[in-house]
Amino acid sequence: MLKFFFDRFSKIVYLMEVLGLAFTLGWIWKLVHTRGAFLTKILFAIYIAEYLFLRFCDTKRWHPAAKRYEGLELHFRKIMIPVSYILAITSGVGFFTGSGLLLWLAIPFMGVMFYANATLLYLHGKDKNKTPINYFSGKKK
C-alpha cells in the first residue's frame, strides 16, 4: 500500500503533482486579481521558485553516460515525492481558501530539499573524478 502512494514512479505521485500544478495556476490567477496580500504574493513567488528549481533538478540529465535515474538523478527523483504532495496540499488549500498560511510551512520544507539539491549540484560540479556512477554501491557496469 505504501508503494502505491510513495513510489517514485507511482501514478499517484504524478497525479498529485499535476493536481498541485492545476491548483497553483488557479491560485496565481486569484492572486493576480486580488488587491493587497503583498506578503502572500512574495511568499508564493519563493514557493514557486523552489518548486521550479526542484523540478529542473529532476528533469535534467546529470549523467548522460549512465542509465536514467542513477547517481544524482535518483536522489532528485526521490525528492519529487514529498514535493508533489506539498505542492498539491499547499496549492489546494491556498486555491480554495485564499490563505497563504501553509506557505509558511511549505517554504521551509521545500527549502531543505532546495538546499540539499543545490549542495549536491555544487559538489557534482567540483567533482573531477572519473569513477563510474554507482561504482562503490555494488552496481558495477
GIVEN-V76081 format. One record per backbone hydrogen bond with DSSP energy under -1.0 kcal/mol. NH is the residue of the N-H (numbers start at 1). CO is the residue of the C=O. Records with the same first field share a line. If there is no record, write none. Layout:
NH = CO + CO
This chain:
5 = 1
6 = 2
7 = 3
10 = 7
14 = 10
15 = 11
16 = 12
17 = 13
18 = 14
19 = 15
20 = 16
21 = 17
22 = 18
23 = 19
24 = 20
25 = 21
26 = 22
27 = 23
28 = 24
29 = 25
30 = 26
31 = 27
32 = 28
33 = 29
34 = 31
41 = 37
42 = 38
43 = 39
44 = 40
45 = 41
46 = 42
47 = 43
48 = 44
49 = 45
50 = 46
51 = 47
52 = 48
53 = 49
54 = 50
55 = 51
56 = 52
57 = 53
58 = 54
59 = 55
60 = 56
66 = 63
73 = 70
75 = 71
76 = 72
77 = 73
78 = 74
79 = 75
81 = 78
83 = 79
84 = 80
85 = 81
86 = 82
87 = 83
88 = 84
89 = 85
90 = 86
91 = 87
92 = 88
93 = 89
94 = 90
95 = 91
96 = 92
97 = 93
98 = 94
104 = 101
106 = 102
107 = 103
109 = 105
110 = 106
111 = 107
112 = 108
113 = 109
114 = 110
115 = 111
116 = 112
117 = 113
118 = 114
119 = 115
120 = 116
121 = 117
122 = 118
123 = 119
124 = 120
125 = 121
126 = 122
127 = 123
135 = 132
139 = 134
140 = 138
